Amino acid sequence: MATSTDVAGLEESFRKFAIHGDPKASGQEMNGKNWAKLCKDCKVADGKAVTGTDVDIVFSKVKGKSARVI
């Protein structure tokens, strides 16, 4: 079971990746490029079992139909 410190750490990591490369970003929403970076840096996308294309497909399934961010 996740503790409140685990959740707080996860939220902080999301914010850091959400603002990466965009000084105007609020950290509340993440674009596809930063989602792919998060997956690669956290070793979710290894290029073999989980590819960049897989990561992009997950992003497109999660976001709204006309949205560009999650």
C-alpha positions as CSV (number, residue, x, y, z in Angstrom):
1,M,0.0,0.0,0.0
2,A,1.3,3.4,-0.9
3,T,2.0,5.8,2.0
4,S,1.4,9.5,1.9
5,T,5.2,10.1,1.5
6,D,5.2,7.8,-1.5
7,V,2.4,9.7,-3.1
8,A,4.0,13.0,-2.3
9,G,7.2,11.9,-4.0
10,L,5.4,10.7,-7.0
11,E,3.5,14.0,-7.4
12,E,6.8,15.9,-7.0
13,S,8.4,13.8,-9.7
14,F,5.4,14.4,-12.0
15,R,5.7,18.1,-11.5
16,K,9.5,18.1,-12.2
17,F,9.0,16.2,-15.5
18,A,6.0,18.3,-16.4
19,I,8.0,21.5,-16.3
20,H,11.2,20.1,-17.9
21,G,12.1,22.3,-20.9
22,D,9.2,24.7,-20.5
23,P,9.7,27.5,-18.0
24,K,6.1,28.7,-18.5
25,A,4.7,25.3,-17.5
26,S,2.7,25.1,-14.2
27,G,3.6,21.5,-13.5
28,Q,0.0,20.4,-13.4
29,E,-0.1,19.0,-17.0
30,M,2.4,17.0,-18.9
31,N,2.9,16.8,-22.7
32,G,3.8,13.7,-24.7
33,K,7.5,14.6,-25.0
34,N,7.9,14.9,-21.2
35,W,5.9,11.7,-20.7
36,A,8.3,9.9,-23.0
37,K,11.3,11.3,-21.1
38,L,9.8,10.3,-17.7
39,C,9.3,6.7,-19.0
40,K,12.8,6.5,-20.4
41,D,14.5,8.0,-17.4
42,C,12.6,5.8,-15.0
43,K,13.5,2.8,-17.2
44,V,9.9,1.9,-18.1
45,A,10.7,2.3,-21.8
46,D,13.8,0.1,-22.4
47,G,13.6,0.1,-26.2
48,K,12.9,-3.7,-26.4
49,A,10.0,-4.8,-24.3
50,V,8.5,-1.3,-24.1
51,T,9.4,1.0,-26.9
52,G,8.9,4.7,-27.5
53,T,6.0,3.9,-29.7
54,D,4.3,2.0,-26.8
55,V,4.8,5.0,-24.5
56,D,3.2,7.3,-27.1
57,I,0.3,5.0,-27.5
58,V,-0.4,4.9,-23.8
59,F,-0.2,8.7,-23.7
60,S,-2.7,9.0,-26.6
61,K,-5.1,6.6,-24.9
62,V,-5.0,8.5,-21.6
63,K,-5.4,12.0,-22.8
64,G,-8.7,13.4,-24.0
65,K,-9.6,13.3,-27.7
66,S,-8.6,16.8,-28.5
67,A,-6.2,17.3,-25.6
68,R,-2.4,17.7,-26.0
69,V,-1.6,17.1,-22.3
70,I,-2.4,14.8,-19.5
